[in-house]
Amino acid sequence: MAHPTPRQLMLIAGCALFLATLTVGIYGLVSGPGGGNDHPTRTSATSAAPLIAALPGPAATLADRSLPRTTDAVAYARAVATLLFDWDTSTGFLPTDYTAPVLADADPSGQETPGLIDDVASYLPTVDQWLDLAAMEVAQSIAIGNAVIPDSWAAALTQANGQLRPGTTAINITGTRHRTGVWNGEPTKSSYPVSFTVFVACPPAFERCHLLRLSQLDKPLR
């Protein structure tokens, strides 16, 4: 069997995912009285739109991919993780089809949405990477090992001095990302650990939980 190129190894093992280093103080989670949306328009999302629109897509939509209507922050965060990490490039869908249900449940006020768009995009391959992966029939899933509120969150709430939305919670997700694919007609697979933090707002901020932001992949709150 021919040896895969470094690029193909990178795509099978996992695309490099980058996000600016963030702390609780600059996630956009601090929300004082009358706070507005001060995030600039994200060129990354808008510039990709023409390419995505030009690509043919399947007539059907992805079924059973929606976040639960719940007030349980941990259960909600686990569902977010599943939607972000479970995908299949061989179905004809694009990354935006997989991220749409997550973004549809973003902060109802819209204040966190621009930042969340960038967060979510960093968790999936780009369109070009996706098409390369599709040629190798790559599919991905996550086995969640744990979902807990980090020890540092209590201190973060204290330091916020009441400026966080009531009901805002950080949940650390740890698990194993599994990928399968086909290389030169032979099945291949890889697995490696992942960890990240999901920031959600539940009652009393909203009637149910909604997604606010995501940490950088593999850099959860400690």
C-alpha positions in Angstrom: 0.0 0.0 0.0 1.3 3.5 -0.9 2.2 5.7 2.1 -0.1 8.7 2.6 1.3 12.1 2.2 1.8 14.4 5.2 -1.3 16.3 4.1 -3.4 13.2 4.0 -2.2 12.0 7.3 -3.1 15.3 8.8 -6.6 15.1 7.3 -7.2 11.6 8.6 -5.8 12.1 12.0 -7.5 15.4 12.5 -7.5 18.8 10.9 -5.5 21.5 12.8 -8.1 23.6 14.6 -7.1 27.0 15.8 -8.8 29.8 17.8 -7.4 32.8 19.5 -6.5 32.1 23.1 -9.5 33.3 25.3 -10.2 33.8 28.9 -13.5 34.1 30.7 -13.1 37.8 30.7 -13.1 38.2 26.9 -15.5 35.5 25.9 -18.2 38.1 25.6 -20.0 36.4 28.5 -19.8 39.5 30.7 -23.2 41.1 30.3 -23.9 44.3 32.3 -27.2 46.3 32.1 -27.8 47.5 28.6 -24.9 45.6 27.1 -25.0 45.5 23.4 -23.3 43.6 20.6 -19.9 45.1 20.1 -18.4 42.2 18.0 -17.3 43.2 14.5 -18.7 41.4 11.5 -16.7 38.2 10.9 -15.1 38.1 7.5 -14.4 34.4 7.8 -18.1 33.5 7.8 -19.1 36.0 5.1 -16.3 35.2 2.7 -17.1 31.5 2.7 -20.7 32.0 1.8 -20.3 32.3 -2.0 -18.2 29.1 -2.2 -20.7 27.2 0.0 -23.7 28.5 -2.0 -22.0 27.4 -5.3 -21.5 23.8 -4.1 -24.3 21.3 -4.9 -25.9 19.8 -1.8 -28.3 16.9 -1.1 -32.0 17.6 -1.3 -32.7 16.1 2.1 -31.7 17.6 5.4 -29.9 16.0 8.3 -32.4 14.3 10.6 -32.3 14.0 14.4 -29.8 16.8 14.8 -31.1 19.3 17.2 -30.3 20.4 20.7 -32.6 19.4 23.5 -35.0 21.9 25.0 -33.7 21.4 28.6 -32.8 23.3 31.7 -30.0 20.8 32.5 -26.7 22.5 31.6 -24.6 19.4 31.7 -27.0 17.4 29.5 -27.2 20.3 27.1 -23.4 20.6 26.9 -23.1 16.9 26.1 -25.6 17.3 23.3 -23.6 20.2 21.9 -20.4 18.1 21.9 -22.2 15.3 20.1 -23.5 17.6 17.3 -20.1 19.2 16.9 -18.1 16.0 16.6 -20.4 13.5 14.9 -20.3 13.9 11.1 -19.8 12.0 7.9 -18.2 13.6 4.8 -19.5 10.8 2.5 -23.2 11.8 2.9 -23.0 14.8 0.5 -23.6 17.4 3.3 -21.3 20.3 4.0 -19.8 21.5 7.4 -22.4 24.2 7.5 -25.2 21.6 7.4 -23.7 20.0 10.6 -23.1 23.3 12.4 -26.5 24.8 11.6 -28.4 23.1 14.4 -25.8 24.3 16.9 -25.9 27.9 15.7 -29.7 27.8 15.6 -29.7 27.5 19.4 -27.3 30.3 20.1 -27.8 33.1 22.6 -31.3 34.5 21.8 -30.1 38.0 22.5 -27.6 37.7 19.6 -24.8 39.2 21.7 -22.7 36.1 21.7 -23.6 34.9 18.2 -20.7 36.5 16.1 -18.1 35.0 18.4 -19.9 31.6 18.5 -19.9 31.5 14.7 -16.1 31.6 14.8 -15.9 29.1 17.7 -18.1 26.5 15.9 -16.3 26.9 12.6 -13.0 26.1 14.3 -14.3 22.7 15.4 -15.0 21.4 11.9 -12.8 21.1 8.8 -12.9 23.9 6.2 -14.9 23.3 3.0 -11.6 22.5 1.1 -10.5 20.1 3.9 -14.0 18.6 3.9 -13.9 17.8 0.2 -10.5 16.1 0.6 -11.9 14.1 3.5 -14.9 13.1 1.5 -12.6 11.5 -1.1 -11.5 9.2 1.7 -15.0 8.7 3.1 -14.0 10.1 6.5 -16.5 10.0 9.3 -16.1 11.1 12.8 -17.7 10.6 16.2 -17.0 11.3 19.8 -17.2 9.1 22.9 -17.8 11.5 25.8 -16.0 10.4 28.9 -16.9 13.2 31.3 -18.9 16.4 31.4 -18.4 18.5 34.6 -18.4 22.0 35.8 -14.7 22.9 36.3 -13.3 23.7 39.7 -12.3 27.2 38.5 -15.8 28.2 37.6 -16.8 29.2 41.1 -13.8 31.5 41.3 -14.7 32.9 37.8 -18.2 33.7 39.1 -16.8 35.5 42.1 -14.4 37.5 40.0 -17.2 38.5 37.6 -18.8 40.3 40.5 -22.3 39.7 39.3 -21.7 40.8 35.7 -22.3 37.3 34.2 -25.8 36.4 33.1 -27.6 34.6 35.8 -27.6 30.9 34.9 -24.3 31.1 32.9 -22.3 27.9 33.4 -19.1 26.4 32.0 -19.0 22.6 31.4 -15.8 20.8 30.6 -16.1 18.0 28.1 -13.5 15.3 27.9 -13.7 12.3 25.5 -12.2 10.5 22.6 -12.6 11.5 19.0 -12.8 8.6 16.6 -12.3 8.8 12.8 -12.7 6.2 10.1 -11.9 6.4 6.4 -10.6 4.6 3.4 -7.1 4.9 2.0 -6.2 3.0 -1.2 -9.2 0.8 -0.8 -8.3 -0.2 2.7 -10.2 0.9 5.8 -8.3 3.1 8.3 -9.1 4.6 11.6 -7.6 6.8 14.3 -8.6 7.9 17.8 -7.2 10.5 20.2 -8.4 12.4 23.2 -10.2 15.8 23.1 -11.2 18.3 25.7 -12.9 21.7 25.6 -15.3 23.9 27.5 -19.0 24.7 26.6 -20.4 27.9 28.0 -24.2 27.8 28.3 -26.9 30.1 29.7 -29.8 28.4 31.4 -32.6 29.7 33.7 -33.0 32.3 35.0 -31.3 34.0 32.0 -33.6 32.2 29.6 -36.5 29.7 29.8 -34.1 26.9 28.8 -30.5 26.4 28.1 -28.8 28.1 25.1 -25.2 27.9 23.8 -23.1 31.0 24.4 -19.5 30.2 23.4 -16.9 27.4 23.1 -13.3 27.3 24.4 -10.3 26.6 22.1 -10.2 22.9 21.4 -8.0 21.0 23.8 -7.7 24.1 26.1 -10.6 23.8 28.5 -10.9 25.8 31.7 -8.9 24.3 34.6 
